[in-house]
Amino acid sequence: MKNSALIAIVAYLLIHTRSLRRALEGTAKGKDKLLLAMVFSLLSVAGNYLGIPVMGGALANNRIVAPVVGGLLVGPEVGIVAGLIGGIHRLFLGGFTAEACAVGNIAVGILGSLIYLKRGPTKINGKVALVTGFIAELIVKAIVLIMVKPFSSALALEKMIAVPTILANTLGIAIFVTMVQSVRFEHLKVGASYAEQALNIASQTLPILRQGLTSQAAFKVASLILQETKVAAVAITDREHILAFVGSGSEHHKTGSPILTPVTHQVIGTGLTQVVLDKETLACPHPGCSLHSAVIVPLYIRDEIIGSFCMFKANGEEISPAERKLAEGISNLLSLQLEVAQLNEQSKLLARAEFAALKAQVNPHFLFNTLSVIMSCCRSNPEEARELLVHLSHLLRRRLRENDDFVPLREELEAINEYLAIIKVRFGDRLRIKIAIQEETMDFLIPVFSVQPLVENAIRHGLLAKEDNCYLELKAFLKTDHTLQVEVYDNGVGITPEVLERIKLGIKSSNGGVGLTNIMQRLKLLYGERGSCTLKTAVGEGTRAILVLPRI
């Protein structure tokens, strides 16, 4: 009973060491295994001293528990070493079974190590330990019966101690392993709980941080984390100032004020997580501050430290190792979300820059050809020349002026009509145009400059290469799901599969499709999967561009 209690105490103490936890996780380093080899060797030696003397200097003891358990849980570096040291020590104690017991101790260390190598630490449980312990005891008994002379003395000894030692040591090994693994599973459950908590926080903070780390966003995130973690306070800072502080101490750790705690400046300066376990080290300058301990983790965007994330406890409570891991996990997730938000904002800025360039661009061939037509009309038809100049000036003014991101469809149609008025003069009678716009669609808000490029592409890349029978159709209607569908059809030369593939992949080409590519990218940014621009085309059979837009 005394030995079983000792085994239980040692098992409980060992599982709380980092070395054994790392060994059970398969991440133990050399120094961890060296430390564990020493501990299990001492346990094996202690088993000799705790033995009960029987006939002829023989001992009934639990010496084999340590090498078997060390081998099962950590591997050969511990099991064999503990078996060897415990066995050598047994030799010095003497008795007619000393040599046999020493060999048996080494043999069971090897047995436990072989089971470890075959199954791995995660598959060693109480049942495996019970069977291994029983086999180990049988091996020791067999070695004693083989090596000890005279055989009659060995047999008499085993008749006396076989049953109690087999029961005690088999149960001792099973108890030791079961306790270690049960505590380990509790740690895993706690870790899984914190991981689930971190992921839950991440899912809720993702939409908040889409606009970046503003004071408003930081306050919402900090409040959410405080509610989820139940700590005393949560803070988020940039490099110099507090962006948000919620919970205990918020009356003097105010939003917008400089960072008060020196350790936070240290974290931002070094990029290393700091855990503060006492009020003096935390060093809040406010005399009445109740905050006692903290974990402070840097926030990154790529490799640049942009601030810190802090979790505090108050009134003498300390931050636990599990809470440190939780804080680091939350910080990593927040940093990743901020990086994604920055990349998203950069994509939007790039799209806006490309859109501004597209709005401002005037195809030189179109401009020169239009001016040539106007010049030719100046003598033969001055009135028509004047109208063309008016259309051209209106068109250029629309291109160059600043617009909102969204405009009613009717405004986009006005620009298209200015463009088509010029184009009809250039094409003459060989161009027929049909426009069918459902009245209910006129006030539907669409991205500015989203339909006109479809019309221009139809003219420039579809119809200009045809000599006659040019046909352009533009129609818009509301679908049953209340989305707007706009179609631009031309009976031109069509688009080759190679160019079509480049447009779909977003690759700009001087061979056409710049406007189409820009529209597709903008729709993805503005609507995600809800908006689309598709092309139906075949070489020599024309092209139909279909724009589908949800209501905003």
SVG drawing of the C-alpha trace seen along z (x, -y; Angstrom):
<svg xmlns="http://www.w3.org/2000/svg" viewBox="-41 -75 69 103">
<polyline fill="none" stroke="black" stroke-width="0.4" points="0.0,0.0 2.9,-2.3 4.6,-1.7 1.4,-2.2 0.9,-5.5 4.4,-6.5 3.9,-5.5 0.7,-7.6 2.5,-10.7 5.5,-10.4 3.2,-10.0 1.2,-13.1 4.4,-15.2 6.0,-14.0 3.1,-14.8 3.4,-18.4 7.0,-18.7 7.6,-20.1 10.1,-17.4 7.5,-14.6 4.8,-16.6 7.1,-17.2 8.1,-13.5 4.4,-12.5 3.9,-14.9 6.9,-13.6 8.8,-16.9 11.3,-16.0 14.8,-17.3 18.1,-15.7 18.1,-17.5 14.5,-16.4 15.3,-12.7 18.5,-13.0 16.5,-14.5 13.8,-11.8 16.5,-9.1 17.9,-10.3 14.5,-10.5 13.4,-7.0 16.8,-5.6 16.4,-7.0 13.0,-5.5 14.3,-2.1 17.1,-2.5 14.4,-3.6 12.5,-0.5 15.4,1.6 15.5,-0.2 11.8,0.1 11.9,3.8 11.0,6.4 13.8,8.8 12.9,12.5 15.0,15.7 18.7,15.5 19.0,11.8 16.4,11.7 14.1,8.7 10.4,8.5 10.2,5.0 8.9,2.7 12.2,2.0 11.0,2.9 8.2,0.3 10.5,-2.6 12.3,-1.0 9.0,0.4 7.1,-2.9 10.1,-4.9 10.4,-2.8 6.6,-2.8 6.3,-6.6 9.6,-8.1 11.4,-5.3 14.8,-3.5 16.8,-6.4 14.9,-6.3 13.7,-2.7 17.0,-1.0 19.1,-3.5 16.7,-3.2 16.8,0.6 20.6,0.6 21.2,-1.7 18.6,-0.1 20.0,3.4 23.6,2.4 22.5,1.0 20.7,4.3 24.1,6.1 25.7,4.1 22.9,5.0 23.9,8.7 21.9,11.8 21.7,15.0 19.3,13.5 21.3,10.3 22.7,11.1 19.4,12.5 17.5,9.4 20.0,7.1 19.5,8.8 15.8,8.9 15.7,5.2 17.5,4.4 15.3,6.9 12.1,5.2 13.5,1.7 14.1,3.1 10.6,4.6 8.9,1.2 11.1,-0.5 10.1,2.0 6.4,1.4 7.0,-2.3 8.8,-2.0 6.0,0.2 3.0,-1.8 4.2,-5.4 3.5,-7.4 0.0,-8.4 -1.2,-4.8 0.2,-3.7 -2.8,-3.4 -3.6,-1.6 -4.6,1.6 -1.3,1.8 0.6,1.0 -1.2,3.8 -0.3,6.4 3.2,5.1 3.7,5.2 2.4,8.7 4.8,9.9 7.6,8.0 7.0,9.8 6.9,13.2 10.2,12.4 11.8,11.5 10.5,14.7 11.8,16.8 15.3,15.2 15.4,15.9 14.5,19.5 17.0,19.9 20.0,18.1 19.7,18.8 21.3,21.9 20.3,24.1 17.0,24.2 15.1,25.5 16.0,22.3 14.8,20.1 11.6,22.1 11.0,21.8 11.5,18.1 9.1,17.6 6.5,19.7 6.7,17.3 6.7,14.0 5.5,14.6 1.8,13.8 2.2,10.6 5.0,9.2 3.2,9.9 0.0,8.2 1.8,5.3 4.1,4.4 1.6,5.1 -0.9,2.8 1.8,0.3 2.8,0.0 -0.8,-0.3 -1.6,-2.9 1.5,-5.0 0.7,-5.0 -3.0,-5.6 -2.5,-8.6 0.1,-10.1 -2.2,-9.7 -5.3,-10.8 -3.6,-14.1 -2.2,-14.4 -5.7,-14.1 -7.0,-16.7 -4.3,-19.1 -5.3,-18.2 -8.9,-18.9 -8.0,-22.3 -5.8,-23.1 -8.6,-22.1 -11.0,-24.3 -8.7,-27.3 -8.2,-26.5 -11.9,-26.4 -12.2,-29.7 -9.6,-31.3 -11.3,-30.2 -14.6,-31.4 -13.1,-34.8 -11.4,-34.9 -14.7,-34.2 -16.4,-37.0 -13.6,-39.5 -13.0,-38.9 -15.8,-41.2 -14.8,-43.9 -11.2,-44.1 -11.9,-44.3 -11.4,-48.0 -8.1,-47.8 -7.1,-48.5 -9.1,-51.6 -10.0,-52.7 -13.6,-51.7 -12.7,-48.3 -10.2,-47.7 -12.9,-48.5 -15.3,-46.1 -12.6,-43.4 -11.4,-44.0 -15.0,-43.9 -15.7,-40.6 -12.4,-39.0 -13.2,-40.2 -16.6,-38.6 -15.2,-35.3 -12.1,-34.9 -13.5,-36.2 -10.2,-37.9 -10.1,-41.2 -9.2,-43.4 -8.2,-43.4 -6.2,-46.1 -5.1,-46.7 -2.5,-49.3 -0.6,-50.7 3.1,-51.4 2.5,-54.5 -1.1,-54.8 -3.9,-52.7 -6.5,-52.0 -8.9,-50.2 -9.0,-49.2 -12.0,-47.4 -12.5,-46.0 -10.7,-46.7 -8.5,-49.8 -10.3,-51.3 -10.9,-54.5 -7.2,-55.4 -6.0,-53.4 -8.0,-55.6 -8.4,-55.2 -6.1,-57.6 -3.7,-58.1 -0.1,-57.0 0.8,-53.4 1.3,-53.4 3.0,-50.1 6.8,-49.8 6.5,-46.1 4.2,-46.9 6.8,-49.2 9.3,-46.4 7.1,-43.9 6.7,-46.4 10.4,-47.1 11.6,-43.4 8.7,-41.5 8.8,-39.0 5.8,-37.9 6.0,-38.9 4.1,-37.4 4.0,-39.5 3.0,-37.7 3.1,-40.5 1.9,-44.0 5.4,-45.5 6.7,-44.2 3.6,-45.4 4.4,-48.8 1.2,-50.7 1.8,-54.3 -1.7,-54.7 -1.6,-53.9 -5.1,-52.5 -4.8,-50.1 -6.2,-46.6 -4.4,-44.9 -2.0,-42.2 -0.7,-40.1 -0.7,-40.2 0.3,-38.5 1.4,-41.0 1.8,-39.8 3.0,-41.8 0.7,-42.4 2.3,-42.1 1.5,-42.9 4.0,-40.8 7.3,-41.4 6.4,-44.8 5.2,-45.2 2.2,-47.5 1.1,-47.3 0.2,-44.9 -2.6,-42.7 -2.8,-42.4 -4.8,-40.3 -4.9,-41.2 -5.9,-39.6 -6.6,-41.5 -6.7,-41.2 -3.8,-38.8 -4.8,-36.3 -1.9,-35.1 -1.9,-34.5 -1.7,-30.7 0.5,-29.0 -2.7,-28.0 -3.9,-31.6 -0.5,-32.7 -1.0,-30.2 -4.5,-31.5 -3.3,-35.1 -0.6,-34.1 -3.1,-32.3 -5.5,-35.2 -2.7,-37.6 -1.6,-35.5 -5.2,-35.3 -5.7,-39.1 -2.4,-39.8 -3.4,-37.5 -6.8,-39.3 -5.1,-42.7 -2.7,-41.6 -5.6,-40.3 -7.5,-43.6 -4.4,-45.6 -4.0,-43.4 -7.7,-43.9 -7.5,-47.6 -4.4,-47.7 -6.3,-45.7 -9.2,-48.2 -6.8,-51.1 -5.2,-49.4 -8.6,-48.8 -9.6,-52.4 -6.3,-53.6 -6.9,-51.4 -10.5,-52.5 -9.4,-56.2 -6.9,-55.5 -9.6,-53.7 -12.0,-56.6 -9.5,-59.1 -8.2,-57.2 -9.3,-58.3 -8.4,-56.0 -6.3,-58.1 -7.6,-56.4 -11.2,-57.2 -10.3,-60.8 -8.4,-61.4 -11.0,-59.6 -13.8,-61.7 -11.9,-64.9 -11.4,-63.9 -15.1,-63.3 -15.9,-66.7 -13.4,-68.4 -15.0,-66.8 -18.4,-67.8 -17.4,-71.4 -18.0,-72.4 -20.6,-69.9 -22.7,-69.8 -21.7,-72.4 -24.8,-71.6 -23.8,-68.0 -20.2,-69.0 -21.5,-71.2 -23.6,-68.3 -20.6,-66.0 -18.4,-68.5 -21.1,-68.8 -21.3,-65.0 -17.5,-64.8 -17.2,-67.5 -19.9,-65.9 -18.2,-62.5 -14.8,-63.9 -16.3,-65.7 -17.9,-62.6 -14.6,-60.7 -12.6,-63.2 -14.9,-64.3 -15.0,-62.6 -18.0,-60.3 -19.4,-58.3 -18.7,-54.6 -22.3,-53.8 -24.7,-55.7 -28.2,-55.0 -28.3,-53.1 -29.9,-56.1 -26.6,-58.1 -24.5,-55.4 -26.9,-55.3 -26.5,-59.0 -22.7,-58.5 -23.3,-55.6 -25.7,-57.6 -23.1,-60.4 -20.6,-57.7 -23.0,-56.1 -24.0,-59.4 -20.4,-59.8 -20.0,-56.2 -23.1,-56.3 -21.6,-59.1 -18.4,-57.1 -20.2,-53.9 -22.9,-55.5 -25.7,-53.2 -23.8,-50.0 -24.4,-50.1 -27.8,-49.2 -28.4,-49.8 -31.1,-48.4 -31.6,-49.6 -34.2,-47.9 -34.1,-49.1 -36.8,-48.1 -38.1,-51.2 -37.9,-49.7 -34.1,-49.4 -33.4,-53.1 -32.9,-53.9 -31.0,-50.7 -27.6,-51.6 -24.7,-50.1 -20.9,-50.6 -20.0,-53.7 -18.4,-53.0 -19.4,-49.4 -21.7,-49.2 -20.0,-51.7 -16.7,-49.6 -18.9,-46.7 -20.3,-48.9 -16.9,-50.3 -15.4,-46.8 -18.2,-45.6 -17.5,-48.5 -13.7,-48.6 -12.9,-44.8 -16.1,-43.3 -17.5,-45.6 -14.7,-47.8 -13.2,-44.9 -16.5,-44.2 -17.2,-45.9 -21.0,-45.8 -24.1,-44.5 -22.9,-45.7 -25.4,-45.2 -25.2,-46.3 -27.9,-45.5 -28.1,-46.8 -30.8,-45.6 -31.4,-45.7 -34.1,-44.0 -34.8,-42.8 -34.6,-39.1 -37.0,-37.2 -34.4,-37.4 -34.5,-41.2 -30.9,-41.3 -30.2,-43.5 -29.1,-41.8 -27.5,-44.0 -26.6,-42.4 -24.4,-43.9 -24.4,-41.9 -22.5,-42.5 -22.4,-40.4 -18.7,-41.2 -15.6,-39.0 -15.9,-37.4 -13.1,-36.7 -10.5,-34.0 -10.2,-31.3 -6.7,-32.5 -7.8,-36.1 -10.9,-34.9 -8.8,-32.8 -6.6,-35.8 -9.6,-37.9 -11.0,-35.3 -7.6,-35.0 -7.5,-38.8 -4.5,-39.2 -4.5,-42.5 -3.6,-42.5 -3.0,-45.2 -5.1,-42.9 -8.3,-44.0 -10.1,-43.2 -8.6,-45.8 -12.1,-47.2 -13.6,-43.7 -10.8,-42.6 -11.2,-45.8 -15.0,-45.3 -14.5,-41.6 -12.0,-42.6 -14.1,-45.5 -17.2,-43.3 -15.3,-40.8 -14.2,-43.4 -17.6,-45.1 -19.9,-42.1 -17.8,-39.0 -19.6,-36.1 -22.9,-37.9 -22.0,-39.9 -20.7,-38.6 -19.6,-39.5 -19.6,-36.6 -18.9,-36.4 -20.5,-34.1 -18.6,-34.3 -17.3,-32.4 -14.9,-33.5 -17.0,-35.0 -20.3,-34.8 -20.1,-37.8 -20.0,-38.3 -22.6,-38.6 -21.4,-40.2 -23.8,-39.6 -23.6,-41.7 -25.5,-40.5 -25.6,-42.9 -27.3,-42.6 -29.2,-45.4 -27.1,-47.3"/>
</svg>
